[in-house]
């Protein structure tokens, strides 16, 4: 074989090997590129999910904060309204006629309290407004409402402005307007505060 034939054959074999190497390289490159694309897609999906998750958390936090602010505003409005209503009660009661007001006070006394022997005191402001016969009027209404009533109206006014106080040997039932409003404020504010914890 001549040198030129050997060179041609070497070149042919080298060309074949180069084609083979190129084909294998292209195959490997395609595999690597496909793997890189899969990894990039997985990473992109992961980033999108994390971004959506972070966005949902952020939105959830914003919504929760907005709801809490709204509930606090509603609570403040309800508290203001409650305070305004409770401030108006004495004036409202002051405008009531004596008989209606006396019935209202008598309705505050339960049968058990009326059956105890004791003294029924009326507020000094009520006596000043309705006269000295007002305690007797409350006593008469109580006697009609509770036939076993053993409370005697006190001729002296109590040390409070409006309402009544029942004094027995063992118990004092303070139904003065000041105490009733204080108790009502406590109960109603607790109910109003439930606004913060409502679902």
Secondary structure as UniProt FT lines:
FT   HELIX           3..94
FT   HELIX           98..107
FT   HELIX           111..115
FT   STRAND          118..122
FT   HELIX           124..130
FT   TURN            132..133
FT   HELIX           134..145
FT   TURN            147..148
FT   STRAND          151..153
FT   STRAND          163..168
FT   STRAND          172..176
FT   HELIX           177..193
FT   HELIX           194..197
//
